[in-house]
Amino acid sequence: MTEANETVLGRFRDTVHKIKSYEEALGVLYWDLRTGAPRKGMDTRSESIGILSADMFKVSTSPELGELLSALEEKSAFGELSEIDQRLVTETRKDYDRSVKIPPKLYQEYVVLASQSENKWEEAKENNDYAGFQPYLDKVISYTNQFIDLWGVKDTRYDVLLDQYEPGMTVAQLDSIFGGLRDKLVPLSAAIAASPHQPDTSFLRQTFDKSAQKEFSLYILEQMGYNFEAGRLDESAHPFATGLNPGDVRITTRYLENDVTSALFGTIHEGGHALYEQNIMPELINTTLCTGTSMGIHESQSRFWENVIGRSRPFWERYFGELQKKFPGQLDVSVDQFYRGNNTVQPSLIRIEADELTYNLHIIIRYEMEKLIFNGGAKAADLPALWNDKYKEYLGITPPNNAEGVLQDVHWSGGAFGYFPSYSLGNMYAAQFADTMELEIAGLWSLVGKGELHPIKDWLAERIYKYGKLRTPSELVQAVTGKPLDPQYLVDYLTKKYTDIYKL
């Protein structure tokens, strides 16, 4: 590489490192807000977040960064760059071209609003107060629509938002994917409902000590290979993971006294996110490639660990005895009863507590509502009724209140429109990855049955985690499985699992 190109690359790398440092500082502030920061300080904290975010935005949209990108994109310079630097230039250009269209003042206003809105959502959910939250959500939707106009509308307005979380994904593709998935899962759900072999779940309706739940959650995280020297487990109103850098990846969960597995599966889910972030290759640290390649791929890892591993029969053949010891006299059932009881298919109100099959219907509901908001002009005032109608249509149940309905998820309060489809895409990716893993790891389920989970983590680290954002979602799926994304893997996985459980 010429000396001039080395100088430009060095300055570019320094700028990217600065942006990443801002992201890490903001990540800590957001984590603190969601894990117990005093409520009286939240408005001031939101303003501080807005100021720091505005400074980061100025760096990431500066003319200097644009000039560095142009210099590195010249044919002679680009060809001299390593694979990592080429990818870093490509991704930074994409982010730069999007962000430079947003006026800095508008961006700062939005960041402050989003932080305040998340704080208000937490209070509104606790008090079942949608009316108090509605003005904030109206503003978040309004700002998001302004951003769509500035970015430029694609085939539909909602396509612009989808692309942020799953690059290249469109409404046309998702309509086809979700339509096909729904058509295949609804008959399976009907067959399950008609089966005379319904699992017993009565033993789950008890009060379970929260401290014992936490001890077991920490134990399972350790078994998965989560590095506690590079992370921690806390409590929050809605479970989440925060990846600051591979050496600091924090997760939270929510403990319910009347549910022995809600916090556990939530912890395993967030632990899957965390394993991804903890095992990104060191060469990507201090760059914006040091994160998951898309939210769909990220969710594939959380859903894989939570469902494919955590809800499997071999997993509970190994760990049920230890769970029983944490709650003496309370779980006096066989491992088969416990396994089947924790894999029932039953329409439910809360997405994060839904079974694997109906979970996808929760996502389709949110997807259709987000399309109505941005392609159909629905307002915040319309959403509770829309939500209740769709739950009645798709799941046959109606939320008794907004806290268990439209207020149950944090995502919209912070402007994360377009995120929800990632969860079902994650289920599809996870099933396809699992199919390949079964072929490549000899005696996979025997290992799970013995509690030897580290070979699974190591396989994922080598095939998926280490690459961070170095590969696109489509490149990654093709490289790992030899095929593009195919929803049929998820259908086959669910059909096989529930045919066994319900003796179809």
N, C-alpha and C positions, 0 to 999 in steps of 0.2 A: 504494500500500500504506500502511495506517495505521502510525503511529509504533510502536504497541504490537506490531503484527505484524512490523515490521522488526526490533525488538529480539529477539523470540522467534526469528525466522529467523537472526539473527546469532549468537545463543547456540547454536542447533542446528547451524549451519555450523561453529562453533568446535569443538563436540563431535565432529562427524564428522571434522574435520581432525585432531583429537587421536587418534581411533581409527585413521585412515589413517597417522598418523605412527608409532604403535605397530607397525602391520603392516609398514611399511617397515623399521623397526629389526629386527624379528624376521626379515624376509626376508633381511637381510644376514647375520644369525647362522646361519640355515639354510643359506644359500649357502656360507658359510665351512665349516660342518660337512661338507658334501658335496664340497668341492673341496680338501681337504688339511689340515684342522685336525688337530693332533696327537691321536692316539687317547687318550693318557693324560688329556687335558683334556675329553674328551667328556661324561663323566658330570656334571662340574661345569657345563659349558656347557648341558647339558640342564636342569639345575636353574635356571640363569639364564633360559633360555627359558621355563620354567614360571612363574617369578615375573613376568616381563614380560607373558606371556600372561594371567596372572591379573589383573594391573593393567588390561590392555586390556579384559578380560572385564567387570571391575567398571564401567568407563566405559560399555561398550556395553550393560550391563543396569541401569544406575543408574535410580533413581526419577526423577531430574531429566530424563534423556533421555526417559523415558516421558511425563512431563508436557509436555515440549516437543513431542513427536510429537502428543499429544492436542490441544494448542493449535493446531498447524498443520493438523491434520486437520479442524478445525471448518470448516463450509461456507464461511463468510465469509473465513477466512484462506486455505484451500486454493485457492479460486478466484482469489486475488490472486497466487499463486506462479507463477513461470516454469515452463516445461515441465521444465527440469532439476531445479528444486527440488521439483516435484510428484513426479517419478520418484524423487528421492532420499528423500523422505518415505515413499513407498510401499515402496521396497526396505529402508529402515532399519526400518520397522515390521515387515516380514516377518522380518528378522534378529533384531530385538528380541524379538518374540513367541516365536521359537524358543529363543533363548539364555537368556531370563529363566527358562525352565523348568529349567535346569541349575544345580545348586548350585555356587557358585564354587570350593569346595574340591575337588569332584569334577572340575571342569573342569581345575584346575591339576594334579591328580594325573594326569589323562589326557594332558595336554600333555607332562609330564615323561616318562611312559611311552612315548608315541609317539616322542619324540626318542631315547630310549634304545633303543627297538625298532628304529628305522631304523639306528642305529649297529650294533646286534647283527646285523641282517640283512646289512649290508655285510660284516661279518666272517664270518658263516655262509655266505654265497654264495661267498666267496673260499675257504673251507675245506670246502665241501660238508657243512655241519654243521647239518642241519635240527633235530636233537634239541636243540642248544643254543639255537636260535631259537624252538622250539615254545612254551616257557612264556611268552615275550613275546607271541607271536601269540594265545595263549589269552586273555591279559589284555586285549589290544586288542579282540578279539571280545566279551569280557565287558562292557567299558566301552561299546562301541558298542550292545550290546543294552540296557544300562541307559539310554542316551540315547534309543533308540527308544521305550522304555516311557514316558519322561518327555515326549517330544515328542508321543506319541499315535500309535497304529498306524493306518495307512490301510487300503486294501483288503488289503494284505499288509505284513509288516514291512519287506520289501526296498523297497517303494514309497517309504518314508520316506527311504531313502538315495538312491534314484534322483533324487528331487526336488531334492536338494542340488546335483547336478551338471547336470541337465537339467530345469529347472522344468517341472512338469506331466507329465513322462514317467512311465509306469506299467508294471508287469510285463505287464499285459494288452496294452498297445500293443506292447511290445518282443517279447513272445512271437509276436505276429502279424507284426511287421516282420522279426524274425530268422528265423522259420519260412519266410516267403515268400522271403527272401533266400537261405536255405540251399537251398530247393527249386529255385531258378533257377540257382544257382552250381554245385551238385553236377554236373548234367549237362554244364555247360560245362567243368568241371574234368575230367570223364571223357573228353570229346571231345579235350581238350588232351593228356591222357595217352596217348590212342590215336593221336595224330597222328604220322606218320612224319617230320615236319619239326621235330625237336627241336633247339633252339639248342645250339651248342657253348659250353661254359663252361670248358674246360680251361685257357684262357689266364688265367683269374682265380685259379687255384690256384698262387700264387707268394708270395714274401715282398716286401712293399712298404714302403719306408722311411717311418717315421712322420712325420718332419719334413717330407718332401715332401707327405704326405697333409695335414698341417696347413696348409702354404702354399696348397695348392689349395682347401681348405675355406674359408680366409680370403678367398681371391680370389672364390669363388662367392658368399659372403655379401655382399661388396661389390657384386658384379654385381646381386644381388637388391634392393639398396637399403638393406641393414642399415647403420645409422649407428653407426660405431665410436666416435664421440664421445659416444654415448649407450648404450654397451654394451661387452661384451668376450666373448671365447671362451676357456673353460677346459676342463679334463678332469675327468671324474667316472666312477664305476662305472656309472652309469645316466644317459644324457643327459637334461637338463631345462632349462627356461627359468625365470628369476625376473624378474618385472616389478615393480620397486620404484616406479618412476614413469616417464613417457614419456622422461625424460632419463637413465634408468639401467635398462636391460633386459639382463640377463646371460644367456648361454647356455653350455651345456657339451656336450661330445661324448665319445666313447670310441673311441680308435684301436686297430685290430687289424692286426698286421703281415701276417696271411695274407688280408686282405680289403681291396681298394683302394677299395671304395665304401661299406662299412658306416659309417665315420665321416663320409663325405661326405653320404650321405643322412640320417644322424642330424643333422648340422649344418644341412642344408637344412630338415629337419623343425622343429628348434628355432628356426631362423631365421624360419620362418613364424609361429610363436608370437610371436616378438620383434617382427616387423614390425607385427603387430596392436597390441601394447602401446606401441610407439614412436610410433604414429600416431593415438592417441586425441586428440580435440579438447582444446585447452588449458583450455576452460571446465570440464572435468571433473576437472582436477588438484586434489588435496587432498580429493577426495570418494571414497566407496566405489563410485561409478559408473565410476571410472577403471580399468576392467579389462574382460575379455571378458564378453559377456552370458551365456554358458554354456560348459561344457567341450566340448559338441558343436560349437558354433560355433568355439570356439578350435581344436579339433582339425581342423575343416574347413580352417583356414588352414595348419596344419602339413602336413596330408595333401595339400592342393592343391599347395603348393610342392614337397613331396617327390616326389609321384607324378605328378600331372597335368602339371606343368612339368618337374621334375627327371628323371623317367624317360621323357620324351617323345623321339621321334626328332629333331625339330627342335633340341631342347636339345643333344643330343649331336653333331648335325651342326655346331653352333657350337663346342662346348667340348671335343670328344674330342681334337682335335689338341693342345690345350694340356695336357690330361691326359697324353698320350703324352710330351710334352717333360719332364714331371716325373719320368717313369719310363722313360728311354731304353732301347730294346731289349726292354722287358718287355710292351708292349701292341701287338705287331706284328700287328694284325688290322684289318679294315675297320670303319668306323663302324657299318655295319649289323650286323656280327657282335657288336660291343660292345653295341649297343642291344638286340639280341635276347638276348644272354647275360645282360644285367642285367634282363631282364624274363621270366625263366623262371618257370614255375609248377611248384613242387616242394614237397611237404610238408616242413616243417622244424620243428625244435624251438623255436627262439627267435623270439618274437613280433616284436621290433623289426627282425629281419632277414628276415621273411617277405615273400613276394611279395604284390602287391596283392590277388589273388583269395583265396588261402588265409589271408591276414591276418584276414579276417572270421571264419574258423573259430576262430582263436586267441581272438578276442573272445567268440564264442558260448560257448566252453569256460569262460572266466572268468565270464561272466554266469551260466551254469548252476550253477557252483560257488558263486558268491555267493548265489544263490537257495537252494541247499542249506544254506549256513551259517545264513542268517537266517530262511528260511521252513521249512527242514527240520531244523534243529538239528545240522548237521554240526560236529564239533569240529576243532581244529587237528591232532590226531593222525590224523584221517581224510583230510586233504587230499592228502598225497603219493600215496596209492593212488588216490583219486578222480581226481586230475590225470592220472596215468599211464593209467588206464582210458579217460578221455575223449580223450586224445591218440591212443590206439590206435583208438578208435571213429571219431573225426572225421578224423584225419590219417593213420592207418595206421602210426604210429611210436610208440615208447615211449622216454622219456628214459632214458639210461644212469645218470643220477644226479640228485639233487635240485637241484644247482646249475644244471643245464640244464633242470630241470623246475619244481617248485613254488616254488623260490627265485629264479627268474630276474627277477622284477619287484619293485620297491621298494614298490609301492602299498599292499599289505595291511599292511606293517610300520608304516606311518604312519596306518593307519585309513582309507585312501581307498577304502572299499567303495562301489560304485555308480558309480565313475569309468569303469571299463573300457568299458561300452557307448558312452561318448562317442566312442571311437575309430571305431567303425563308423558311428555317427551322423554323425561328422565326414566320413567317406568319402562318405556320401549327400549331405550338404550341399555338399561340395566339387564333386561331379559336377553337381549342380543349378546351383550358382553358375557353374561353368565353361561350362555350356550357354548361360547368359545372357550371359556374357562374350564368347563366340564371336560372338554376334549383335550385340553393342554395340561391340566393338573391331575395327575393320576390319583384315583381314590379321593377325589375332592370331598365327598360327603362323609367318608370315613374320617377324614381330618377334622371336619366340623364336629362330628360326633365325639371326637377325642379332645375337643377344645383347642386344636392346633390351628389357630386362625392366622398366624403370621405368614405362612406361605401364600395365603390369599391376598393379604395386604402387600406382600412383596411382588406378586404377579401384577397387581393393579398399579403399584408404584412404577414398575418397569415398563408397563404397556401404556399407562394413562397418566398417572400423577406427575411424573418427572417432567413431562413436556409442557406443563402449564398452558400458556396460550400460544406456544410455538407452532401448534397444528390447529387447523380449523376443525369444527365438529365433524364435518363430512370427511376430512382427511383422516381424522383419528378413528372414526368408526370403520372406515375402509381398511386402515392399517391394522387394526386389532382383529376385526372379524372377517376381513376379505370381502365384505359386502356393504352396500349403502344401508341406511336405516330401513328396517322392515318391521312394521307393527305386528306382523304375524307371530313373531317370537313371543311377544307379550300375551297374545291370545292363546298360543299353545301352552305357555307356562301356566297361565291361570286355569285353563281347561284341565290340564293334567293334575294340578294341585287340588282343585275343588271337586273334581270327579272322585278323587280318593277320599277327601274329607266327608263329602256328602253321599258317597257310595252311589254315584249316578250310573 
